[in-house]
Amino acid sequence: MSADGSEPTLIGSVQRALRLVDIVANSPRPIPVKLLAQATGLTAGTTYNLVRTLIHEGYLATEPDGLVLGARFPAFQDAAPARGVFLAQVRAALRQVAEDVGATAYLSRFDDGEVHLVDIVDVDHDPRVELWVGMQDGAHATALGKQILSVLPQDERMDYLARHPLAELTPRTISDRERLLEQLERSRRWTVERGEYALGFTCLAVPVLAPGITASLAISIRADGEHPVGEDVIARLQDAARRLSVALGTAGLSGRGQFTI
């Protein structure tokens, strides 16, 4: 109520705009405008007009598959943990990697004892690996998961392996625990996986480390494709991972929570 006891005057358009930003901030994936309209019950025209204004003012940003938070969202300046800020930072890094290397880019994060897939950016000529087994059951067979396991403290790594059977997803999957541990010891700077999760694909991953964040950045390449996993590709991926680590650390994104798709 206002000071004189009357009901306060509220601006409906402001309320609706804030609701849109709140939904985007709490979405684990870029969200299309059409889904925003459905989630809020607003008409498509009203939603598009509000989104257009929010993009112009920098509170939202558009991606090929939906909306993410923009650079003027307060958490970018205040270093407050926010799921949407994490997603926006990751999406920008993945898009740059995909464009630079010409391969689909992925990011996974270790959270609450599990490896979670955070986001993927595709390239048209080199489609993503079909994710037929979730990361919680198949991390040991992926470069993304193995890179994370390789940099975990030993007690956390052993706890993870004790809780997860090493399913043989392809004939190339390392399902022997001791052999996997030996590989993890050699994979702290980068990890390559060839056909262990899906035959016909090679995946390369590097670590992304910031306060409160253990993650891995990866690309997938068709085994018969034009992009061999050479030192130049590894160096470019490591450079992108360093920039992302700095960005996430500067933003203070150490808040916990599952970021899954």
Disulfide bonds with the S-S distance in Angstrom:
none
